[in-house]
Structure formats: C-alpha cells, structure tokens
C-alpha cells in the first residue's frame, strides 16, 4: 500500500495517486506498507532511489542500517508493534531520504505512525512548516515512537507493581501460595522481562539512529531548532533506557523473591515429612519389639500387656513432638 502526503502550509495532506500519475511537487512523504514489487518500482521511479527490501532491513550491522548511496540517505530502526496483542513484536522500519522527499518502508504497522499522521495532518500542529524536509517527518515519527514506548513502560510498571503486591501483600492470608499461583506469577514476571528486552532493543536502535543523524546532518539542515529537537529526543531515549534498567532490576528482585519463597515452601514440606518420620520411629520400635513373638515375653501373657504397649507407643510419639516444639522447630 502506498500513501502519499503533501505539505500544505503547516500540515500534511494525504493525496490519492493512480498508477502512472506523476508525484506532486509538494510531496514530502511517501509511506510504503507491505509493498508489492510493482509498488516498489513505482516509488523508486518517484524518488529516484532504490527501495530496501525486507531482507535488507533485518540486517543488524550498523553499516547496513545507516548509510548513504548516491546522495540518498538510508536509515533503519526497529520499532515496536502489536504491543496490545500477545506476541508483542518489533520490526525494522526504513527511512529513505532523497533530497527533501522521505520514503518510509515497513512490513509492520507501529502505532507511532498512526499517532504521527493524526497529529501532522491537523493545521497548527507545531511540527511542520512550508520549508521543512523529510528529516522533520523522520524526527516526528521517532518522537511519536518514543512517546509510545514511554506509555508502554507505564503499563509494564503497573504489571510489575501488581505482581509485587501479589507476592508481598498477603495480609490475612495464612495459606501459602500454591504451585499454580507460583507458576502464574512467574510466567507474568518473566513475560514482562522478555517484553522489556524488546523495548530496550527498540530504544537502542532509535538512539543509534539519532546519533548517526547528528553526525551526518548537512549544514543546510543544521538549524538550531532541529539540533535542539534531536538532543531532546536523545535525552528522552537515554532516560527511558535508564528506566528500563530500573525495571529490569526490579524484575530480577521479584524473580529471586519468588524462587526464595518456593525454596521456603519446599523446605517446610520436607520438614513436615521429617517430623512425621521421627515421630513414628519410637512407636514403630515398640511395636517391633512386641511383635517378635519370643517364647519368654511375660508381658504377652498379662492382661495389661496390650494397653501398656499402646501407652508406650503414644508416649514415645508425643515426647519428640514436645521436644521439637520446645526447641522452636515446629
């Protein structure tokens, strides 16, 4: 799918182009979503530059993600998408800058794009001006992606706090956590840790893109407000990375706590079996002695022999219990 956006005063306007029509002179941004081979050829003719394929975009080397070819600048950054679904994935998005024209190539639908379009198409948005270039759109999309990541981290924080309350705030609940509860909370915490690693990867790619743009920015694009904007985005990305470190440490603490609680519960169960075994040892000894059936065992012929054996077994079982309780082992 091809979407073409033209600059009009201080906002973008989407235009519908039919095959074979020329690109408008005020076109600023061409967005390619899941492009077909024919659509790629059309955009390549409009931009005068080759469009990177999906295989090119997934390369992780920095030289494959940030480079310039025949005056055309190629930037690729991994952005979060489908965060409201179960798999929560990231996918690369390429920005191709040919003069003032920007071409974005993506095989996913990050919510940041929709947020930026809804804002940039409104007059008086404060993002664009008639003299802006495609780099302005790039920074606007990166800003929207960073804001989106901040919102996502707020949700992760809430999930971690909920898990923390489940673990520590068990007032009035004498019953320990069951195996099912342990498994559920471990899965929840581990899932958030995996999700944080994806967010960190996306932020790392954004930071690398901003650093590359700062170094390679042309003199005519080096306006003070744009450089200030880039520095602000770099600070935001850095602060989010620090916050991810904080959340990762918190997740590690909660995982260690859960493992410690599981160990405590296992020790308590083993202790119960040990006490039961020790309590039944003396009665078993008494019963074994009087079950040997030797010929000369006077107690066997006495009417009080059987009650005495039962009494000895009960007393021999109670004495270890009283001793354990006195020692504080129960």
Steps between C-alpha positions, in 0.01 A plus 500: 500500500625846406405813690618839374500806723551854369601804705243777511599799710556346845340156463494188284223403259460149367445474125386204292709429194410258224758289315692705249427836659801723581595580856371843613767767537411559865517131592697459822440145617427168330404216735534142376319235707552138391595618150468278198769481232297730275455757777872494574578575135251786497650661810854444374409695187350782708790521746777422255653257747482123564269383778648257759344156514381324813818291499712817493304653788553210743880526481640590842836644392516877543644539152188329363261715701656845456668590173493741207490394136518746209385786718205303644502434874373169640405463867349192665372466856305222675162621627248332726173380352206283606569584867131451580518141377658199660824470301614866537753521218745746352568547129742719302380816327715664230514873432627597155587870462535616140539877509203635693290193422462226760406141421417265788501126440341271756359149523324565829261761632648678804245713678747790494429552128128537556558736792734718295268512196200595715699788647695616193189524281339757732570869424700677767657179628834669578698223330533622141555815297503565123881478485537172693661190353450127532734500800234693691256216439762244607553680831125536546450124456790426735348735757164324470674161534687619811181632656332170421781308671461722806129411513586132462747520790228650718292188432797275579553688827138440597533129421815472712337688789200266483730198514689655792178554697397141431829376644544725803155628600347175626361633826229279641599216267654233715489251216827510303501551124412188306705349221247634250536852642879478494491384140260776396697782661832365369355494150371856538831638629707307246276624219551861606876444512496365145287795388743745661784349297304577181435857615871538577589375152264752342640785710854397416421517129339842541801630691738375232288666230500834683875484556558428130272787396683741730837410350393499134258793502573738212580862566181621333294268722686593815245748621516579866148379576562167324822436689322591823222259406748219437676561833162492676415168334840360599441604861155340496639174361781500755261561790275216382800268478588587861141434602510162325813418704304584817207281395735216402662511845155495659399199292821321598424573867145366467621186321758439774228555760269250333778242479579564868135453598482178303811378684344592835179314414698196388703508822180520705359196323823305548501600868149364545600166349810490719300569818242237409776246437670578833167489692413157366845347563459435879149349468630284219784383725257408781270319258798315351620385841161360600451347161808273523294218669776349712388218733610683816329840486302530829304807383332297227323284759389789722160666458664845518763416233305627200391833663855553624641457148247748362583745780872472427445566130289811570748639752798428274322695221406798720843547659677590169216740412532679835877513461477649149246760614719598795795550264287712268532263208121480453 
